């Protein structure tokens, strides 16, 4: 009887993959928020912890199954592949643009724009150079790793657009996530030394660092009042990265490599 | 508080939730088509900036609706639901990556992340200094007003 119940449950969970995925990811988010609040006193954002849990699960699933698609290779969690697939991912990222306020955007002004541009190009150059030094010769892989240094969203979006392999995309996500975590943890420690104590520098900071979870987490731990100013420029960062990395930056890289 | 608002959402608003979802879908699809076309034109066989273009389209669409007073709560809900789901979707995306293979990439991840973060912090200090200090948070209003 119990065995039968198990088979039935397994069958229902596998044939309703997307719902199973919603339930699982919801539980991971709950657990991550709990850990964030009680283990790190809110210093590391719940979303960053959730992403790290996701990456860890993908690692164990990948080692166990020998497949390339992380937990999505387990039949019962195949729905994760749909939920986190290119279609819904792009859909949700585009939706975040709805919160951008044009009037507020103008306030950020030229300085914010300069910071945004440097915050997009500089990480790309560092990531791409490091990938090249590490022995990658495929321009698609180099661009994807460079884009991962911008944010953990820009990396996979660029990788998917250019047709990078899954392990390269995983490297780019891991880089972006580690950067976000570093920004969250280090910001309150260095805030005084980099003059991060006024709205203007918070806007510069948001544009340069980019990762919204890193910026808001870091600023919240520094001075709560600075959060909206940092988030203001940071919200453009991912969009700008998604626009520039697979196009202008990748094409510049191609041009440099063919020289 | 949110529930209360939802209960009082007029029927017309509820019916327009799908309009918001459709607006988002159209923007994403048009962006994808434009990105693919641009990629073909540039000869890179890739989607060039489709997501970014779709975002610009959505911002423009929102602006257009707002100016004509057509931006109802329903349309907002239809789009914002997906915006709110973006972190969970990114978690699902992370969970299906080939992390086992990435771990073999090892130190690259750590080096790139640390160097990038350090240099960006340096730039914040440099640009902030070049733009001139505006001392302290004293000029900021209290927390609640900032939230607005």
HADDOCK unambig.tbl for C-alpha pairs under 7 A between the chains (distance, minus, plus):
assign (segid A and resid 25 and name CA) (segid B and resid 88 and name CA) 6.21 0.50 0.50
assign (segid A and resid 25 and name CA) (segid B and resid 92 and name CA) 6.69 0.50 0.50
assign (segid A and resid 47 and name CA) (segid B and resid 87 and name CA) 6.59 0.50 0.50
assign (segid A and resid 50 and name CA) (segid B and resid 91 and name CA) 6.31 0.50 0.50
assign (segid A and resid 51 and name CA) (segid B and resid 91 and name CA) 4.82 0.50 0.50
assign (segid A and resid 51 and name CA) (segid B and resid 94 and name CA) 6.20 0.50 0.50
assign (segid A and resid 54 and name CA) (segid B and resid 91 and name CA) 5.64 0.50 0.50
assign (segid A and resid 54 and name CA) (segid B and resid 92 and name CA) 6.76 0.50 0.50
assign (segid A and resid 54 and name CA) (segid B and resid 94 and name CA) 5.37 0.50 0.50
assign (segid A and resid 54 and name CA) (segid B and resid 95 and name CA) 4.21 0.50 0.50
assign (segid A and resid 55 and name CA) (segid B and resid 94 and name CA) 5.26 0.50 0.50
assign (segid A and resid 55 and name CA) (segid B and resid 95 and name CA) 5.15 0.50 0.50
assign (segid A and resid 55 and name CA) (segid B and resid 99 and name CA) 6.47 0.50 0.50
assign (segid A and resid 57 and name CA) (segid B and resid 95 and name CA) 6.12 0.50 0.50
assign (segid A and resid 58 and name CA) (segid B and resid 95 and name CA) 4.68 0.50 0.50
assign (segid A and resid 58 and name CA) (segid B and resid 96 and name CA) 5.75 0.50 0.50
assign (segid A and resid 58 and name CA) (segid B and resid 97 and name CA) 6.25 0.50 0.50
assign (segid A and resid 58 and name CA) (segid B and resid 98 and name CA) 6.86 0.50 0.50
assign (segid A and resid 58 and name CA) (segid B and resid 99 and name CA) 5.93 0.50 0.50
assign (segid A and resid 59 and name CA) (segid B and resid 99 and name CA) 4.86 0.50 0.50
assign (segid A and resid 59 and name CA) (segid B and resid 100 and name CA) 4.73 0.50 0.50
assign (segid A and resid 62 and name CA) (segid B and resid 98 and name CA) 6.66 0.50 0.50
assign (segid A and resid 62 and name CA) (segid B and resid 100 and name CA) 5.64 0.50 0.50
assign (segid A and resid 63 and name CA) (segid B and resid 100 and name CA) 6.08 0.50 0.50
assign (segid A and resid 68 and name CA) (segid B and resid 98 and name CA) 5.04 0.50 0.50
assign (segid A and resid 69 and name CA) (segid B and resid 96 and name CA) 4.78 0.50 0.50
assign (segid A and resid 69 and name CA) (segid B and resid 97 and name CA) 5.41 0.50 0.50
assign (segid A and resid 69 and name CA) (segid B and resid 98 and name CA) 5.60 0.50 0.50
assign (segid A and resid 70 and name CA) (segid B and resid 95 and name CA) 5.92 0.50 0.50
assign (segid A and resid 70 and name CA) (segid B and resid 96 and name CA) 4.10 0.50 0.50
assign (segid A and resid 70 and name CA) (segid B and resid 97 and name CA) 5.22 0.50 0.50
assign (segid A and resid 70 and name CA) (segid B and resid 98 and name CA) 5.55 0.50 0.50
assign (segid A and resid 71 and name CA) (segid B and resid 95 and name CA) 5.96 0.50 0.50
assign (segid A and resid 71 and name CA) (segid B and resid 96 and name CA) 5.43 0.50 0.50
assign (segid A and resid 72 and name CA) (segid B and resid 96 and name CA) 5.50 0.50 0.50
assign (segid A and resid 80 and name CA) (segid B and resid 92 and name CA) 5.54 0.50 0.50
assign (segid A and resid 81 and name CA) (segid B and resid 96 and name CA) 6.29 0.50 0.50
assign (segid A and resid 83 and name CA) (segid B and resid 89 and name CA) 6.04 0.50 0.50
assign (segid A and resid 83 and name CA) (segid B and resid 92 and name CA) 6.24 0.50 0.50
assign (segid A and resid 84 and name CA) (segid B and resid 89 and name CA) 5.08 0.50 0.50
assign (segid A and resid 84 and name CA) (segid B and resid 90 and name CA) 6.29 0.50 0.50
assign (segid A and resid 84 and name CA) (segid B and resid 92 and name CA) 4.49 0.50 0.50
assign (segid A and resid 84 and name CA) (segid B and resid 93 and name CA) 3.92 0.50 0.50
assign (segid A and resid 85 and name CA) (segid B and resid 93 and name CA) 6.37 0.50 0.50
assign (segid A and resid 89 and name CA) (segid B and resid 89 and name CA) 6.17 0.50 0.50
assign (segid A and resid 89 and name CA) (segid B and resid 90 and name CA) 6.97 0.50 0.50
assign (segid A and resid 90 and name CA) (segid B and resid 51 and name CA) 6.46 0.50 0.50
assign (segid A and resid 91 and name CA) (segid B and resid 25 and name CA) 6.94 0.50 0.50
assign (segid A and resid 91 and name CA) (segid B and resid 28 and name CA) 6.21 0.50 0.50
assign (segid A and resid 92 and name CA) (segid B and resid 82 and name CA) 4.98 0.50 0.50
assign (segid A and resid 92 and name CA) (segid B and resid 83 and name CA) 5.16 0.50 0.50
assign (segid A and resid 92 and name CA) (segid B and resid 85 and name CA) 6.62 0.50 0.50
assign (segid A and resid 92 and name CA) (segid B and resid 86 and name CA) 5.05 0.50 0.50
assign (segid A and resid 93 and name CA) (segid B and resid 83 and name CA) 6.60 0.50 0.50
assign (segid A and resid 93 and name CA) (segid B and resid 86 and name CA) 6.22 0.50 0.50
assign (segid A and resid 94 and name CA) (segid B and resid 28 and name CA) 6.71 0.50 0.50
assign (segid A and resid 94 and name CA) (segid B and resid 51 and name CA) 6.39 0.50 0.50
assign (segid A and resid 94 and name CA) (segid B and resid 54 and name CA) 6.28 0.50 0.50
assign (segid A and resid 94 and name CA) (segid B and resid 55 and name CA) 4.97 0.50 0.50
assign (segid A and resid 95 and name CA) (segid B and resid 24 and name CA) 6.55 0.50 0.50
assign (segid A and resid 95 and name CA) (segid B and resid 79 and name CA) 5.79 0.50 0.50
assign (segid A and resid 95 and name CA) (segid B and resid 80 and name CA) 6.50 0.50 0.50
assign (segid A and resid 95 and name CA) (segid B and resid 82 and name CA) 5.95 0.50 0.50
assign (segid A and resid 95 and name CA) (segid B and resid 83 and name CA) 4.59 0.50 0.50
assign (segid A and resid 96 and name CA) (segid B and resid 83 and name CA) 4.55 0.50 0.50
assign (segid A and resid 97 and name CA) (segid B and resid 55 and name CA) 5.43 0.50 0.50
assign (segid A and resid 97 and name CA) (segid B and resid 58 and name CA) 6.77 0.50 0.50
assign (segid A and resid 97 and name CA) (segid B and resid 59 and name CA) 6.28 0.50 0.50
assign (segid A and resid 98 and name CA) (segid B and resid 58 and name CA) 6.53 0.50 0.50
assign (segid A and resid 98 and name CA) (segid B and resid 59 and name CA) 5.95 0.50 0.50
assign (segid A and resid 98 and name CA) (segid B and resid 62 and name CA) 6.99 0.50 0.50
assign (segid A and resid 119 and name CA) (segid B and resid 120 and name CA) 6.95 0.50 0.50
assign (segid A and resid 123 and name CA) (segid B and resid 116 and name CA) 5.48 0.50 0.50
assign (segid A and resid 126 and name CA) (segid B and resid 112 and name CA) 6.71 0.50 0.50
assign (segid A and resid 126 and name CA) (segid B and resid 116 and name CA) 6.52 0.50 0.50
assign (segid A and resid 127 and name CA) (segid B and resid 112 and name CA) 5.58 0.50 0.50
assign (segid A and resid 130 and name CA) (segid B and resid 108 and name CA) 6.97 0.50 0.50
assign (segid A and resid 130 and name CA) (segid B and resid 112 and name CA) 6.56 0.50 0.50
assign (segid A and resid 149 and name CA) (segid B and resid 112 and name CA) 6.83 0.50 0.50
assign (segid A and resid 149 and name CA) (segid B and resid 113 and name CA) 6.49 0.50 0.50
assign (segid A and resid 149 and name CA) (segid B and resid 116 and name CA) 6.89 0.50 0.50
assign (segid A and resid 161 and name CA) (segid B and resid 46 and name CA) 5.26 0.50 0.50
assign (segid A and resid 161 and name CA) (segid B and resid 47 and name CA) 4.74 0.50 0.50
assign (segid A and resid 161 and name CA) (segid B and resid 48 and name CA) 6.83 0.50 0.50
assign (segid A and resid 162 and name CA) (segid B and resid 46 and name CA) 5.01 0.50 0.50
assign (segid A and resid 162 and name CA) (segid B and resid 47 and name CA) 6.83 0.50 0.50
assign (segid A and resid 166 and name CA) (segid B and resid 97 and name CA) 6.16 0.50 0.50
assign (segid A and resid 166 and name CA) (segid B and resid 98 and name CA) 5.47 0.50 0.50
assign (segid A and resid 167 and name CA) (segid B and resid 98 and name CA) 4.87 0.50 0.50
assign (segid A and resid 167 and name CA) (segid B and resid 99 and name CA) 6.47 0.50 0.50
assign (segid A and resid 167 and name CA) (segid B and resid 101 and name CA) 5.28 0.50 0.50
assign (segid A and resid 167 and name CA) (segid B and resid 102 and name CA) 5.12 0.50 0.50
assign (segid A and resid 168 and name CA) (segid B and resid 102 and name CA) 6.72 0.50 0.50
assign (segid A and resid 170 and name CA) (segid B and resid 97 and name CA) 5.36 0.50 0.50
assign (segid A and resid 170 and name CA) (segid B and resid 98 and name CA) 5.70 0.50 0.50
assign (segid A and resid 170 and name CA) (segid B and resid 99 and name CA) 5.45 0.50 0.50
assign (segid A and resid 170 and name CA) (segid B and resid 102 and name CA) 5.65 0.50 0.50
assign (segid A and resid 171 and name CA) (segid B and resid 102 and name CA) 5.06 0.50 0.50
assign (segid A and resid 171 and name CA) (segid B and resid 109 and name CA) 6.44 0.50 0.50
assign (segid A and resid 174 and name CA) (segid B and resid 109 and name CA) 6.62 0.50 0.50
assign (segid A and resid 175 and name CA) (segid B and resid 109 and name CA) 4.93 0.50 0.50
assign (segid A and resid 175 and name CA) (segid B and resid 110 and name CA) 6.94 0.50 0.50
assign (segid A and resid 175 and name CA) (segid B and resid 112 and name CA) 6.83 0.50 0.50
assign (segid A and resid 175 and name CA) (segid B and resid 113 and name CA) 5.47 0.50 0.50
assign (segid A and resid 178 and name CA) (segid B and resid 113 and name CA) 6.08 0.50 0.50
assign (segid A and resid 179 and name CA) (segid B and resid 113 and name CA) 4.91 0.50 0.50
assign (segid A and resid 179 and name CA) (segid B and resid 114 and name CA) 6.96 0.50 0.50
assign (segid A and resid 179 and name CA) (segid B and resid 117 and name CA) 6.23 0.50 0.50
assign (segid A and resid 183 and name CA) (segid B and resid 117 and name CA) 6.81 0.50 0.50
assign (segid A and resid 194 and name CA) (segid B and resid 124 and name CA) 6.51 0.50 0.50
assign (segid A and resid 194 and name CA) (segid B and resid 125 and name CA) 4.25 0.50 0.50
assign (segid A and resid 195 and name CA) (segid B and resid 125 and name CA) 6.25 0.50 0.50
assign (segid A and resid 195 and name CA) (segid B and resid 128 and name CA) 6.98 0.50 0.50
assign (segid A and resid 197 and name CA) (segid B and resid 136 and name CA) 5.40 0.50 0.50
assign (segid A and resid 197 and name CA) (segid B and resid 137 and name CA) 6.01 0.50 0.50
assign (segid A and resid 198 and name CA) (segid B and resid 134 and name CA) 6.61 0.50 0.50
assign (segid A and resid 198 and name CA) (segid B and resid 135 and name CA) 6.73 0.50 0.50
assign (segid A and resid 198 and name CA) (segid B and resid 136 and name CA) 5.50 0.50 0.50
assign (segid A and resid 198 and name CA) (segid B and resid 137 and name CA) 5.25 0.50 0.50
assign (segid A and resid 201 and name CA) (segid B and resid 128 and name CA) 5.56 0.50 0.50
assign (segid A and resid 204 and name CA) (segid B and resid 124 and name CA) 6.27 0.50 0.50
assign (segid A and resid 205 and name CA) (segid B and resid 124 and name CA) 5.60 0.50 0.50
assign (segid A and resid 208 and name CA) (segid B and resid 120 and name CA) 6.13 0.50 0.50
assign (segid A and resid 208 and name CA) (segid B and resid 124 and name CA) 6.96 0.50 0.50
assign (segid A and resid 209 and name CA) (segid B and resid 120 and name CA) 6.37 0.50 0.50
assign (segid A and resid 225 and name CA) (segid B and resid 143 and name CA) 5.50 0.50 0.50
assign (segid A and resid 225 and name CA) (segid B and resid 146 and name CA) 6.64 0.50 0.50
assign (segid A and resid 239 and name CA) (segid B and resid 52 and name CA) 5.06 0.50 0.50
assign (segid A and resid 240 and name CA) (segid B and resid 52 and name CA) 6.62 0.50 0.50
assign (segid A and resid 242 and name CA) (segid B and resid 49 and name CA) 5.78 0.50 0.50
assign (segid A and resid 242 and name CA) (segid B and resid 51 and name CA) 6.40 0.50 0.50
assign (segid A and resid 242 and name CA) (segid B and resid 52 and name CA) 5.58 0.50 0.50
assign (segid A and resid 243 and name CA) (segid B and resid 49 and name CA) 4.03 0.50 0.50
assign (segid A and resid 243 and name CA) (segid B and resid 51 and name CA) 6.94 0.50 0.50
assign (segid A and resid 243 and name CA) (segid B and resid 52 and name CA) 4.66 0.50 0.50
assign (segid A and resid 244 and name CA) (segid B and resid 49 and name CA) 6.65 0.50 0.50
assign (segid A and resid 246 and name CA) (segid B and resid 48 and name CA) 5.55 0.50 0.50
assign (segid A and resid 246 and name CA) (segid B and resid 49 and name CA) 6.20 0.50 0.50
assign (segid A and resid 247 and name CA) (segid B and resid 48 and name CA) 5.13 0.50 0.50
assign (segid A and resid 247 and name CA) (segid B and resid 49 and name CA) 6.20 0.50 0.50
